[in-house]
């Protein structure tokens, strides 16, 4: 994933501000640091990686503020969660994002993204006919990447 352009950062910041305003919350210095670090992150990132980055600031941000801000950024539509079959969540940006799925190498943990295919629409249509209200979905494949296959 390429780094966001200035206009994309501003649009995401506006989404976050709008969410905070609706939720009657303030953009605190801690929330702002978390937002800035999230926008600097490329690809997928875990909350604990963000904790390390945010705590390097002169004005340290508490772990609780970081986790709360991640929840708020997700609710604002700035980031989304993805699990990768681990005990903790990973996150990725939503901006300029086409729907995609993930394939993860179980040896080196490299993540490959690939576009959603027509099969997704088939599942969506079946679930909608059954009255299921879809909020989102993920499809993950696990295996070995080409580099790890070559090393075997």
C-alpha positions as CSV (number, residue, x, y, z in Angstrom):
1,X,0.0,0.0,0.0
2,X,1.3,3.4,-0.9
3,X,1.5,6.2,1.7
4,X,-1.5,8.5,1.8
5,X,-1.5,11.8,0.0
6,X,-2.0,15.0,2.0
7,X,-5.7,15.3,0.8
8,X,-6.3,11.7,1.9
9,X,-4.9,12.4,5.3
10,X,-7.1,15.5,5.6
11,X,-10.2,13.5,4.5
12,X,-9.5,10.8,7.1
13,X,-8.9,13.4,9.7
14,X,-12.2,15.0,8.9
15,X,-14.0,11.6,9.2
16,X,-12.3,11.1,12.6
17,X,-13.3,14.6,13.8
18,X,-16.9,14.1,12.6
19,X,-17.1,10.8,14.5
20,X,-15.7,12.4,17.7
21,X,-18.1,15.3,17.5
22,X,-21.1,13.0,17.0
23,X,-19.9,10.9,20.0
24,X,-19.4,14.1,22.0
25,X,-15.7,13.4,22.4
26,X,-12.7,15.8,22.1
27,X,-9.7,15.4,19.9
28,X,-7.2,15.1,22.7
29,X,-3.4,15.3,22.2
30,X,-3.3,11.5,22.8
31,X,-5.9,10.8,20.2
32,X,-4.2,13.1,17.7
33,X,-0.8,11.3,18.2
34,X,-2.5,7.9,17.7
35,X,-4.2,9.3,14.5
36,X,-0.9,10.6,13.2
37,X,0.9,7.3,13.8
38,X,-1.9,5.3,12.2
39,X,-1.6,7.5,9.1
40,X,2.2,6.9,9.0
41,X,1.7,3.1,9.2
42,X,1.8,1.3,5.9
43,X,0.1,-2.0,5.2
44,X,-1.1,-4.0,8.2
45,X,-0.2,-3.2,11.8
46,X,-1.0,-4.5,15.2
47,X,-2.0,-2.5,18.2
48,X,1.2,-3.3,20.1
49,X,3.3,-2.0,17.3
50,X,1.3,1.3,17.6
51,X,1.9,1.3,21.4
52,X,5.6,1.2,20.8
53,X,5.5,4.1,18.3
54,X,3.1,6.3,20.4
55,X,5.1,5.8,23.6
56,X,8.3,7.2,21.9
57,X,6.7,10.7,21.8
58,X,7.7,13.3,24.3
59,X,4.1,13.3,25.4
60,X,3.7,9.6,26.1
61,X,0.3,8.1,25.3
62,X,-1.2,5.5,27.6
63,X,-2.0,2.0,26.3
64,X,-5.7,2.6,27.2
65,X,-5.8,5.7,25.1
66,X,-4.2,3.9,22.2
67,X,-6.7,1.0,22.3
68,X,-9.6,3.3,22.8
69,X,-8.5,5.5,19.9
70,X,-8.1,2.4,17.6
71,X,-11.7,1.5,18.5
72,X,-12.8,5.0,17.7
73,X,-10.8,5.1,14.4
74,X,-12.5,1.8,13.4
75,X,-15.9,3.2,14.3
76,X,-15.2,6.3,12.2
77,X,-14.3,4.2,9.2
78,X,-10.6,5.3,9.1
79,X,-9.3,1.7,9.7
80,X,-10.6,-1.8,9.7
81,X,-9.7,-4.9,11.6
82,X,-8.4,-8.1,10.2
83,X,-7.4,-11.1,12.3
84,X,-4.9,-13.2,10.3
85,X,-5.7,-16.2,12.6
86,X,-3.7,-14.8,15.5
87,X,-4.9,-14.0,19.0
88,X,-4.7,-10.2,18.4
89,X,-6.2,-8.0,15.7
90,X,-4.3,-6.3,12.9
91,X,-5.5,-3.1,11.3
92,X,-5.3,-1.5,7.9
93,X,-6.3,1.8,6.4
94,X,-9.6,2.1,4.6
95,X,-8.8,5.2,2.4
96,X,-8.4,4.6,-1.3
97,X,-9.0,0.9,-0.6
98,X,-10.5,-1.5,-3.0
99,X,-12.2,-4.6,-1.4
100,X,-9.6,-7.3,-1.1
101,X,-8.8,-10.6,0.7
102,X,-5.5,-11.8,2.2
103,X,-3.2,-14.8,1.9
104,X,-0.7,-15.2,4.7
105,X,2.5,-17.2,4.7
106,X,2.6,-19.4,7.8
107,X,6.4,-19.5,7.8
108,X,7.5,-15.9,7.2
109,X,4.1,-14.2,8.0
110,X,4.2,-12.2,4.7
111,X,0.7,-11.0,3.7
112,X,-0.4,-10.9,0.1
113,X,-3.5,-9.0,-0.9
114,X,-5.7,-10.0,-3.8
115,X,-9.0,-8.5,-5.1
116,X,-12.4,-9.8,-4.2
117,X,-13.9,-12.0,-6.9
118,X,-17.4,-12.7,-8.2
119,X,-17.8,-15.4,-5.6
120,X,-18.2,-12.8,-2.9
121,X,-21.4,-11.5,-4.5
122,X,-22.8,-15.1,-4.5
123,X,-22.4,-15.4,-0.8
124,X,-23.7,-11.9,-0.2
125,X,-26.9,-12.6,-2.2
126,X,-27.5,-15.9,-0.3
127,X,-27.1,-14.3,3.1
128,X,-29.3,-11.3,2.2
129,X,-32.1,-13.6,1.0
130,X,-31.9,-15.3,4.4
131,X,-32.3,-11.9,6.1
132,X,-28.7,-11.7,7.3
133,X,-27.6,-8.1,7.7
134,X,-23.9,-8.0,6.6
135,X,-21.6,-5.6,8.2
136,X,-18.5,-6.8,6.4
137,X,-16.6,-10.0,5.7
138,X,-13.0,-11.4,5.4
139,X,-11.5,-14.3,3.5
140,X,-8.1,-15.4,4.5
141,X,-5.9,-18.1,2.9
142,X,-3.0,-19.6,4.7
143,X,0.0,-21.4,3.2
144,X,3.5,-20.8,2.0
145,X,4.7,-17.9,-0.1
146,X,6.8,-18.5,-3.2
147,X,10.1,-17.6,-1.3
148,X,9.3,-20.1,1.5
149,X,8.4,-22.8,-0.9
150,X,11.7,-22.4,-2.6
151,X,13.6,-22.7,0.7
152,X,12.0,-26.1,1.5
